[in-house]
Amino acid sequence: MEERPEQYPSPGERTENGAPAGPARNALTEKITGVHDPGTGEGEGPGREPPGFLDLIYGVFFDPAGIFRRVASRPPLLPAVLIFTLVNLVGAVMGVLTGYRLTVPGMEDHLGMGWMMKAAAPWMAVAGLVFQYLEWFVFSALFHLTAGLLGGQGRPVGVLAVTALAALPSLIMVPVDMLLMLAGVRGAVFTAVTALLGLLVLVWSVVLVVMGMKEVHRISTARAMGAVLLPPAVFILTGVIFLAIFLAGLSTFH
C-alpha cells in the first residue's frame, strides 16, 4: 500500500476539524465579527484599497470613524506623512509670519533689531518643522507602547498614520491667524483668541487620536483614552516632581 505524504491545508481548504484555513478563515471571521483580520492578506481585494490623499482629508473632517477603520486595515503611511508635512509646513510659515508681524515693527522702532528677526525667521520655521517630526515620532512610539500594555494588537505603522492625520485640525488656525492679522488685532486680544482656538484644536486632535488608536489596536474607547492620555500625564507628573525638588533645594539655601 502506497504511503501518502502528510498534507497541510492550503488557502481555501479546511483543517481536520472542518474549520476554514488561511484567507478563507480570515474572511469568515470578518463576516461574522465585522472586524477585519490583518493576519494574512492585509485586507487585499476589492473594496480594501488604502484611502487616498483626498479621502484621508475628507474622512478626518467628516467621517473620522470610517476613515480610521480603513487606516487600520491598510495604513496609508506615505499619504499621511505628506499630509502631516504640508500641515506643519503651512503652520510653521504662518507662525513665523504672525510673529514677524506682531513683534518686528516694535523692535524696529525701539530696539533696532528688526533685521535680526528677519534673518532668523527661515531658521525658526525649519526648527519648528523638525521639532514637529520628533514630537510626532516620540509620541507615536509612546502611544503604541502604552496601547500594547493595555492589550492592543495594532502595528506601529498604523499608529504613525493616525497621529499624522490628527494634525489636520490645526489647519483651522491658518485662516484665523490671517484674518486677525489683516484686521490689525494685536496684544491680549490676539493672544486670547489664538489660545482659545488652539485649545479647541488640541482637544479635537486628541479625540481623533483616541478614535484612531481604538481602530488600529482593536481596544475599547476607555483603553484607547488611557493609551493616549497616560504618556503626557506621566511627563507632566515627572515635571511637577522635578520642579518641587528644585524648589525644595532652593529653599535650603535661604
Protein Blocks (a to p, Z undefined) as FASTA:
>chain_A
ZZdddddddehiacfkopaehjllmmmmmmmnopacfkgoplpaehiaccdfklmmmmmm
mmmmlmmmmmmmmccfklmmmmmmmmmmmmmmmmmmmmmmmmmmmmmmmnopmmmmmmmm
mmmmmmmmmmmmmmmmmmmmmmmmmmmmnopabdfklmmmmmmmmmmmmmmmmmmmmmmm
mnopghjllmmmmmmmmmmmmmmmmmmmmmmmmmmnopafklmmmmmmmmmmmmmmmmmm
mmmmmmmmmmmmZZ
